[in-house]
Amino acid sequence: MEEINLAEEWKKVEVNAFRFENEGDNIEGVYLRAEKSTQYENDNYVLETADGNKTVFGTAVLNTKMANIPLGKMVKIAYIGEAKSKKGVMYKDFDVFVK
């Protein structure tokens, strides 16, 4: 077993997440993988972007639109604003593009 040096500095592990805040916000990159969320039912999507790997937190809409996109494809996810479901519930809506 490797000896641990307790004098070394600790580094905080953080998720490099991309958050959609305003209508028109978008991200594009190579679709690397989907990860199961430990807190929610939706997947999280990891994209390799020009700024490094970014995690996009999934929604029901994104799960549906990303379901048939193969890994390794170039994708663009654009936040197009809020929409109202048939049941009257507001949700964030997205367009997803693939190359």
C-alpha positions as CSV (number, residue, x, y, z in Angstrom):
1,M,0.0,0.0,0.0
2,E,1.2,3.5,-0.9
3,E,2.3,5.7,2.0
4,I,0.2,8.8,2.4
5,N,2.0,12.1,3.1
6,L,-0.3,14.1,5.4
7,A,1.7,17.2,4.9
8,E,0.5,17.5,1.3
9,E,-2.1,20.2,0.5
10,W,-5.7,19.0,0.0
11,K,-7.3,19.9,-3.3
12,K,-11.1,20.3,-3.5
13,V,-12.8,18.1,-6.1
14,E,-15.4,20.1,-8.0
15,V,-17.8,19.4,-10.9
16,N,-17.0,21.7,-13.8
17,A,-20.6,22.3,-14.5
18,F,-22.2,24.5,-17.2
19,R,-25.4,26.2,-16.1
20,F,-28.0,27.6,-18.4
21,E,-29.1,30.9,-16.9
22,N,-30.4,33.0,-19.7
23,E,-32.3,32.3,-22.8
24,G,-29.8,31.8,-25.6
25,D,-27.1,30.3,-23.4
26,N,-25.5,27.3,-25.2
27,I,-22.7,24.9,-25.0
28,E,-21.0,22.8,-27.7
29,G,-18.5,20.0,-27.6
30,V,-17.8,16.3,-28.1
31,Y,-20.3,14.1,-26.2
32,L,-18.1,12.0,-24.0
33,R,-20.6,10.2,-21.7
34,A,-23.8,10.3,-19.7
35,E,-23.6,9.8,-15.9
36,K,-26.4,8.7,-13.7
37,S,-27.3,11.4,-11.2
38,T,-27.0,10.2,-7.6
39,Q,-29.6,12.8,-6.5
40,Y,-32.1,13.0,-9.4
41,E,-33.6,10.7,-12.0
42,N,-32.0,12.6,-14.9
43,D,-28.7,11.9,-16.4
44,N,-25.8,14.4,-16.4
45,Y,-24.0,14.9,-19.8
46,V,-20.2,15.4,-20.1
47,L,-19.0,17.4,-23.1
48,E,-15.4,18.0,-24.1
49,T,-15.4,21.7,-24.9
50,A,-12.7,24.2,-25.9
51,D,-12.6,25.1,-22.2
52,G,-12.2,21.5,-20.9
53,N,-14.7,18.9,-19.9
54,K,-18.1,20.4,-18.8
55,T,-21.0,18.7,-17.1
56,V,-24.5,19.6,-18.1
57,F,-27.2,18.6,-15.6
58,G,-29.9,16.8,-17.3
59,T,-33.7,17.4,-17.4
60,A,-36.5,15.3,-18.7
61,V,-36.3,17.3,-21.9
62,L,-32.6,16.8,-22.3
63,N,-32.9,13.1,-21.5
64,T,-35.3,12.6,-24.3
65,K,-33.4,14.7,-26.8
66,M,-30.0,13.1,-26.0
67,A,-31.2,9.5,-25.8
68,N,-30.3,8.5,-29.4
69,I,-27.1,10.6,-29.8
70,P,-24.0,8.4,-30.0
71,L,-21.0,9.1,-27.9
72,G,-18.2,10.9,-29.7
73,K,-20.6,13.1,-31.7
74,M,-20.3,16.9,-31.7
75,V,-23.3,18.4,-30.0
76,K,-24.7,21.8,-29.2
77,I,-27.3,22.3,-26.4
78,A,-29.1,25.6,-26.5
79,Y,-31.5,26.9,-23.8
80,I,-34.5,28.4,-25.6
81,G,-36.5,29.5,-22.5
82,E,-39.3,28.3,-20.3
83,A,-42.3,26.4,-21.7
84,K,-45.5,25.2,-20.2
85,S,-46.4,21.5,-20.3
86,K,-49.8,20.1,-21.1
87,K,-50.4,19.9,-17.4
88,G,-49.5,23.5,-16.9
89,V,-46.1,22.9,-15.3
90,M,-43.3,25.3,-16.3
91,Y,-40.0,23.7,-17.4
92,K,-36.7,24.7,-19.1
93,D,-36.8,23.9,-22.8
94,F,-33.7,23.1,-25.0
95,D,-32.8,22.6,-28.6
96,V,-30.1,20.0,-29.2
97,F,-28.1,19.8,-32.4
98,V,-25.7,17.1,-33.6
99,K,-22.9,17.0,-36.3
